[in-house]
Amino acid sequence: MAFRAVTDQLKTKWRRQSSGKLATLNQEPDTRTPVPPSPTQPPTTTREPKKPDRKSVPAKEYPPSPDTLLSGIGDYLFLDPLGHGKFSKVVLAYHYLTGEKYAVKIIDKRVHDYRVMSRLVREINLMEIIDHPNVVHLYETYETADSLYLVMEYVPGLNLDEYLQKHNGALQEEDARNIFRQMVAAVEYCHSRWVVHRDLKAPNVLLTPHGEVKLADFGLGNRFGLQRLKTICGNDDYYYYPEIISGQKYVGPEIDCWCLGVTLFRMTAGFEPFAHAHTVGELRKDVVHGNYPMPSHLSPGLQKTIRKCLSVDRRKRVAL
């Protein structure tokens, strides 16, 4: 299962865009003697047309892709839609030979630029090297002229956000402990493979009817090592971590540990630890100083784990 075709296509696109610039740079300079303007005629000046404002340029619209008419891909028959995003959708698929069900993510390549497609290739590469029972597995990929198909493990059930809503927003400590332990096992495995998720939140935690946890969506994931990271990840303010607000570079695992603490707090308290802030400024200040209310009904051991995960000192935080 190689993605050389996707990478080569992106590189070819970049070379085509760059070839025009290189051709302009390689043109020979004009050595002809310039002719001064006539005394009787004032020199004419040519004004370049005003470039339109980038914000006023409408997004390029594409006609429906022929891929939308496909009833399947490879050995997979498309069944029912499972969800959709702005430029992608997920469908339930049936494998002809095994009879197993899979989730197929269909991505429209035409609407993504080189940077977005490069991040998608990185996500695929990360999922290739991760093989853990608590992480959604990637099995195969297919590619057409317009679309990219990711054949992934189908996880029936609910995500953690939906599961919490079903249980009135909070769980009993024993139930939360079972979910948290599986999340920690998955995160520890990813870190052992030098992979950081960076977007651990309730919607990205899937739960099977049997109580198994599956981490999903490595779109913001990355490899970590000697070089520190500084990318702002995630779009949920309640999962902001001190390093991002302070503008500090980070290694990676400490970010996942912070998000684990936020998720554990929400599972047991019924709300996010920094949800009491009235403005974004107050929220950022509370995150940097670690100001959050600890519910008194939580057991001492649970409170200790939460404080460890939400420690402003990242050296204490990563020692899970």
C-alpha positions as CSV (number, residue, x, y, z in Angstrom):
1,M,0.0,0.0,0.0
2,A,2.2,2.8,-1.3
3,F,1.3,6.5,-1.8
4,R,4.0,7.2,-4.3
5,A,1.4,8.2,-6.9
6,V,-0.1,10.8,-4.6
7,T,3.2,12.3,-3.7
8,D,4.5,12.3,-7.3
9,Q,1.3,14.0,-8.5
10,L,1.7,16.7,-5.9
11,K,5.4,17.2,-6.9
12,T,4.4,17.4,-10.6
13,K,1.8,20.1,-9.8
14,W,4.4,22.1,-7.9
15,R,6.9,21.8,-10.7
16,R,4.4,23.1,-13.2
17,Q,3.6,26.1,-11.0
18,S,7.3,26.8,-10.6
19,S,8.3,26.4,-14.2
20,G,6.8,29.7,-15.3
21,K,8.8,31.5,-12.6
22,L,12.0,29.8,-13.6
23,A,11.4,30.6,-17.3
24,T,11.1,34.3,-16.5
25,L,14.3,34.2,-14.4
26,N,16.2,32.5,-17.2
27,Q,15.3,35.0,-20.0
28,E,18.3,37.0,-21.4
29,P,18.3,40.7,-20.4
30,D,17.4,43.3,-23.1
31,T,20.6,45.0,-24.2
32,R,19.1,47.3,-26.7
33,T,19.7,51.1,-26.2
34,P,16.6,52.7,-24.9
35,V,15.2,55.5,-27.1
36,P,14.3,58.7,-25.2
37,P,10.8,60.1,-25.7
38,S,10.2,62.8,-28.2
39,P,10.4,66.4,-26.8
40,T,7.0,67.2,-28.2
41,Q,5.3,64.2,-26.7
42,P,5.3,63.6,-23.0
43,P,6.4,60.2,-22.0
44,T,3.6,57.8,-21.6
45,T,3.3,55.8,-18.5
46,T,1.5,52.4,-18.4
47,R,-0.3,51.5,-15.3
48,E,-0.6,47.9,-14.4
49,P,-4.2,46.7,-13.8
50,K,-5.1,46.7,-10.2
51,K,-5.0,43.2,-8.7
52,P,-8.3,42.1,-7.2
53,D,-8.5,41.8,-3.5
54,R,-7.9,38.1,-2.5
55,K,-11.0,38.2,-0.3
56,S,-13.2,39.4,-3.2
57,V,-12.1,36.6,-5.5
58,P,-14.8,33.9,-5.3
59,A,-13.7,30.3,-4.6
60,K,-13.3,28.3,-7.7
61,E,-16.3,26.1,-8.4
62,Y,-15.9,22.6,-9.9
63,P,-18.6,20.7,-11.8
64,P,-19.7,17.4,-10.1
65,S,-17.0,14.8,-10.4
66,P,-17.8,11.6,-12.3
67,D,-16.6,9.8,-9.2
68,T,-19.9,10.8,-7.5
69,L,-21.6,8.3,-9.8
70,L,-19.4,5.4,-8.6
71,S,-21.2,2.7,-6.6
72,G,-17.9,1.4,-5.3
73,I,-14.2,1.3,-5.6
74,G,-12.0,-1.8,-6.0
75,D,-13.5,-4.7,-4.1
76,Y,-15.7,-2.4,-2.0
77,L,-19.4,-1.6,-2.6
78,F,-20.7,1.7,-1.2
79,L,-23.7,1.4,1.1
80,D,-24.9,4.2,3.3
81,P,-23.4,7.7,4.1
82,L,-21.8,8.0,7.6
83,G,-20.9,11.6,7.6
84,H,-19.5,14.4,5.5
85,G,-17.3,17.5,5.7
86,K,-16.7,20.5,3.4
87,F,-14.5,18.6,0.9
88,S,-14.9,15.0,1.9
89,K,-17.5,12.4,3.0
90,V,-17.4,9.0,4.7
91,V,-19.5,6.1,3.5
92,L,-20.1,2.6,4.8
93,A,-18.7,0.0,2.4
94,Y,-19.1,-3.7,1.9
95,H,-16.2,-5.9,0.9
96,Y,-17.2,-8.4,-1.8
97,L,-14.8,-11.2,-0.8
98,T,-14.9,-11.1,3.0
99,G,-18.3,-9.7,3.6
100,E,-16.8,-7.3,6.2
101,K,-17.9,-3.6,6.5
102,Y,-15.5,-0.7,6.3
103,A,-15.6,3.1,6.5
104,V,-14.4,4.7,3.3
105,K,-13.4,8.4,3.4
106,I,-13.7,10.1,0.0
107,I,-11.7,13.3,-0.5
108,D,-12.1,15.6,-3.5
109,K,-8.5,16.4,-4.5
110,R,-9.5,19.2,-6.9
111,V,-10.4,21.7,-4.1
112,H,-7.2,21.2,-2.1
113,D,-4.0,23.1,-2.6
114,Y,-0.5,21.6,-2.4
115,R,-0.1,22.3,1.3
116,V,-3.4,20.7,2.3
117,M,-2.7,17.6,0.1
118,S,0.8,17.4,1.7
119,R,-0.8,17.3,5.1
120,L,-3.2,14.6,4.0
121,V,-0.3,12.5,2.7
122,R,1.4,13.0,6.1
123,E,-1.8,11.8,7.9
124,I,-1.8,8.7,5.7
125,N,1.8,8.0,6.4
126,L,1.2,8.3,10.2
127,M,-1.8,5.9,10.0
128,E,0.4,3.4,8.1
129,I,2.9,3.0,10.9
130,I,0.3,2.8,13.7
131,D,-1.2,-0.6,14.5
132,H,-2.9,-0.6,17.8
133,P,-6.3,-2.0,18.9
134,N,-7.4,1.4,20.3
135,V,-6.6,3.3,17.1
136,V,-8.7,3.3,13.9
137,H,-6.8,1.2,11.4
138,L,-6.2,2.2,7.8
139,Y,-6.3,-0.8,5.4
140,E,-6.1,0.5,1.8
141,T,-6.1,3.6,-0.4
142,Y,-7.4,4.1,-3.9
143,E,-6.9,7.1,-6.2
144,T,-8.7,8.5,-9.3
145,A,-8.1,11.7,-11.2
146,D,-10.4,13.6,-8.9
147,S,-10.6,11.7,-5.6
148,L,-8.7,9.9,-2.9
149,Y,-10.3,6.9,-1.1
150,L,-9.2,5.8,2.4
151,V,-10.5,2.4,3.4
152,M,-10.5,2.4,7.2
153,E,-11.8,0.3,10.1
154,Y,-15.6,0.7,10.6
155,V,-16.4,1.6,14.2
156,P,-20.1,1.2,15.0
157,G,-21.3,3.1,18.0
158,L,-20.9,6.7,19.2
159,N,-18.1,9.2,19.6
160,L,-17.3,10.3,23.2
161,D,-19.1,13.6,22.8
162,E,-22.4,11.7,21.8
163,Y,-21.8,9.2,24.5
164,L,-21.5,11.9,27.2
165,Q,-24.7,13.6,26.0
166,K,-26.5,10.2,26.2
167,H,-25.4,9.9,29.9
168,N,-26.4,13.5,30.9
169,G,-23.0,14.9,30.3
170,A,-20.9,13.0,32.9
171,L,-19.9,9.4,33.7
172,Q,-19.4,7.4,36.8
173,E,-15.7,7.2,37.7
174,E,-15.4,3.5,36.9
175,D,-16.8,4.0,33.4
176,A,-14.6,7.0,32.8
177,R,-11.6,5.1,34.1
178,N,-12.1,2.3,31.6
179,I,-12.3,4.8,28.7
180,F,-9.3,6.8,30.0
181,R,-7.1,3.8,30.4
182,Q,-7.7,2.8,26.8
183,M,-7.0,6.3,25.6
184,V,-3.7,6.4,27.5
185,A,-2.7,3.0,26.1
186,A,-3.3,4.3,22.5
187,V,-1.5,7.6,23.2
188,E,1.5,5.8,24.8
189,Y,1.8,3.5,21.8
190,C,1.7,6.5,19.4
191,H,4.4,8.2,21.4
192,S,6.5,5.0,21.3
193,R,6.3,5.3,17.5
194,W,7.3,9.0,17.6
195,V,3.8,10.1,16.6
196,V,1.9,12.8,18.4
197,H,-1.9,13.2,17.8
198,R,-2.3,16.9,18.9
199,D,-6.1,16.8,18.5
200,L,-7.4,14.5,21.3
201,K,-10.9,15.7,22.0
202,A,-14.2,14.0,22.6
203,P,-15.4,13.9,18.9
204,N,-12.2,12.1,17.9
205,V,-12.7,9.3,20.4
206,L,-14.9,6.6,19.1
207,L,-16.6,4.0,21.3
208,T,-17.9,0.6,20.2
209,P,-21.1,-1.0,21.7
210,H,-18.7,-3.2,23.7
211,G,-16.9,-0.3,25.3
212,E,-13.8,-0.4,23.1
213,V,-12.0,2.9,22.5
214,K,-10.8,3.9,19.0
215,L,-8.8,7.1,18.4
216,A,-9.5,8.7,15.1
217,D,-8.6,11.6,12.9
218,F,-4.8,12.1,12.7
219,G,-5.2,15.1,10.4
220,L,-3.2,17.3,12.8
221,G,-0.8,14.6,13.9
222,N,2.9,14.8,13.3
223,R,6.2,13.1,14.0
224,F,8.2,14.4,16.9
225,G,11.9,14.1,17.9
226,L,14.8,16.4,18.3
227,Q,13.2,19.3,16.5
228,R,10.5,21.1,18.6
229,L,7.1,22.0,17.2
230,K,5.2,25.3,17.3
231,T,2.1,24.7,15.2
232,I,-1.2,25.7,16.7
233,C,-3.5,22.7,16.5
234,G,-7.1,22.2,17.0
235,N,-10.0,24.6,16.8
236,D,-11.6,24.1,20.2
237,D,-10.7,26.9,22.7
238,Y,-11.3,24.6,25.7
239,Y,-8.5,22.3,24.6
240,Y,-5.9,25.1,24.3
241,Y,-2.7,24.3,26.1
242,P,-0.2,26.7,27.8
243,E,2.6,26.3,25.3
244,I,0.5,27.6,22.4
245,I,-0.8,30.6,24.3
246,S,2.7,31.5,25.6
247,G,4.2,31.0,22.1
248,Q,6.6,28.3,23.3
249,K,7.9,25.5,21.2
250,Y,7.0,22.0,22.4
251,V,8.2,18.5,21.8
252,G,4.7,16.9,21.3
253,P,3.8,14.3,24.0
254,E,3.1,17.0,26.6
255,I,0.3,18.4,24.3
256,D,-1.4,15.0,24.2
257,C,-1.2,14.7,28.0
258,W,-2.8,18.0,28.5
259,C,-5.7,17.1,26.1
260,L,-6.1,13.8,28.0
261,G,-6.5,15.8,31.2
262,V,-9.2,18.0,29.6
263,T,-11.1,15.0,28.4
264,L,-10.9,13.1,31.7
265,F,-12.1,16.3,33.5
266,R,-15.1,16.6,31.1
267,M,-16.0,12.9,31.5
268,T,-16.2,13.1,35.2
269,A,-17.2,16.7,36.0
270,G,-19.6,17.2,33.1
271,F,-18.0,20.3,31.8
272,E,-14.6,21.5,30.5
273,P,-12.1,22.7,33.1
274,F,-11.9,26.2,31.6
275,A,-15.5,26.6,30.5
276,H,-16.2,29.1,33.3
277,A,-14.2,31.9,31.5
278,H,-16.5,34.6,30.0
279,T,-14.1,35.8,27.3
280,V,-11.3,34.3,25.2
281,G,-8.9,36.5,27.1
282,E,-10.0,35.1,30.4
283,L,-9.8,31.6,29.1
284,R,-6.2,32.0,27.9
285,K,-5.2,33.6,31.2
286,D,-6.7,30.7,33.1
287,V,-5.0,28.1,30.9
288,V,-1.6,29.7,31.3
289,H,-2.0,29.9,35.1
290,G,-3.8,26.6,35.5
291,N,-6.9,28.1,37.1
292,Y,-9.9,25.7,37.0
293,P,-12.4,24.6,39.6
294,M,-11.9,21.0,40.9
295,P,-15.3,19.4,41.8
296,S,-15.2,18.1,45.4
297,H,-17.2,15.0,44.6
298,L,-14.3,13.5,42.6
299,S,-12.2,10.9,44.4
300,P,-8.7,12.0,45.6
301,G,-7.0,9.6,43.1
302,L,-9.0,11.1,40.2
303,Q,-8.2,14.6,41.3
304,K,-4.5,13.8,41.5
305,T,-4.5,12.4,37.9
306,I,-6.3,15.4,36.5
307,R,-3.9,17.9,38.3
308,K,-1.0,15.9,36.9
309,C,-2.3,16.1,33.3
310,L,-3.2,19.7,33.6
311,S,0.0,20.8,35.2
312,V,1.4,24.0,33.7
313,D,4.9,22.6,34.2
314,R,5.1,20.2,31.2
315,R,7.9,18.2,32.8
316,K,5.4,17.0,35.5
317,R,2.7,16.6,32.9
318,V,4.4,14.1,30.6
319,A,5.2,11.7,33.4
320,L,2.1,9.7,33.0
